[in-house]
Amino acid sequence: MRLLQVLVPGERRDDALRVLEAEGLDYVRTSECSDGIDAELVTFPVPTQAVDHVLTSLREVGIEDEFIIVSSIETARTPRIEELEDRFVSGQEEDDSISREEIRTKALNMTPGRVTYYVMTLLSAVVATAGLLLDSPAIVVGSMVIAPQVSAALTGTVGLVLNDRQMFGDGVLSLVRGLFVAIVGAFAFAWVIRTGAIVPVPIDITAITQVQNRISPGLLALVVGICAGAAGAFGLATAIPVSLVGVMIAVALIPAASAVGIGLAWGEIGVALGAFVLLAVNATSILLAGLTVFWYLGYRPAGWEPGSLRANLSSDRTATLAIMFVVGIAVLGGAGMVLTQHVAFQNAVNDEVRTVLAEDSYAELELTEVRTEFEDGGAVSDETEVTVVVRRPADTAYPALPSDLERALEERVDRPLSVTVEFTERTRAPADSEASD
């Protein structure tokens, strides 16, 4: 429920009151006589979903946005409030969307202080780094809960859709700086772990499942970023609490940023590159998906004229959208090409491994897993590592398998590969009859 206070000029009083009566609103009028102003302060309660509708109706009769206060209230008891609730909350005009003014304020209020934002980002990155190295999904999820990136991502998106350059710039810069802090923090923590003898044995980061999921991204990773941005926009634009949505946005950002830091600390540039591609794609997808959802829900810049494209193409609006479009295309285009190349490489490796194992000499082997290092096209490393995990009968050796796989894969992808085969033993319990004998 919202309480609206609107300053109505004397010459627009009758038009404004006719709108309120037509909408079935119960209102209180207070004369405003300070500094010789001929106006009235009109106060009335409305359901949250009706705020934008009522303000739009008032604007159509000439009421400007010079003095409008929208405040939250627990409940209201007026003669016609139940009719409004039936109409806007559960009736034909049901809509969860909040007003344009309220969504801007809501986005700004989500933003914590600068120190709090960067400290919480650093803490979440450290926790995510520990979770990745420990291969613990629970710890990684915990890092997402305390990550504050939802505020920066949604502030930038709201600023873009409302054509508020200051808000857009602050949100995007906060997001970029926050992710940089996360990468640096993860690198520093991982470097201490590696060089400080905190763990008793060397860690092969490419063999850790939680790390592997971030350094070898597939097309499904793009879906995560898109859904996170869309969910964040829906959460902010409706009466749905946005706190849970923040976890989803952090899922797409913080573990990937931490994986970049881990790769740098271990000197694995291919690992860092793969995670950075995932991070860049997800961050851009979140912004663009949020923009699309806000636009779908009807949010537009101030003064937007529906149905008139030429009238809306002002230099100010065009410049802001052009910047976002160019940056988005550059990031998604560049990272998307690299990601597509890696996915094609993965598919080719998987197909060829299955082809080799389908030979009669390897009929008793069962493919368990294929892990591929991020394919950078030779930009960082001339050799790409491929690890194949197979299950074999106990006490059976297959010494030729690694060389067979390496030769077949190199012919398929036409570049040098380093192939490692890991065997797991398969044993069968004896049948009951044999055990009894």
Secondary structure, DSSP 8 states (H G I E B T S, - for coil): -EEEEEEEEGGGHHHHHHHHHHTT---EEEEE-GGG--EEEEEEEE-GGGHHHHHHHHHHTT--TTSEEEEE-S----TTHHHHHHHHTSSTT---B--HHHHHHHHHHH---HHHHHHHHHHHHHHHHHHHHTT-HHHHHHHHHH--HHHHHHHHHHHHHTT-HHHHHHHHHHHHHHHHHHHHHHHHHHHHHHHTT-SSS---GGG-HHHHHHHS--HHHHHHHHHHHHHHHHHHHBSS-SHHHHHHHHHHHHHHHHHHHHHHHTT-HHHHHHHHHHHHHHHHHHHHHHHHHHHHTT---TT--TT-HHHH--HHHHHHHHHHHHHHHHHHHHHHHHHHHHHHHHHHHHHHHHHHHTSGGGTT-EEEEEEE----TTSS-S-EEEEEEEEEETT---TTHHHHHHHHHHHHHTS-EEEEEEEEEE-----HHHHH-
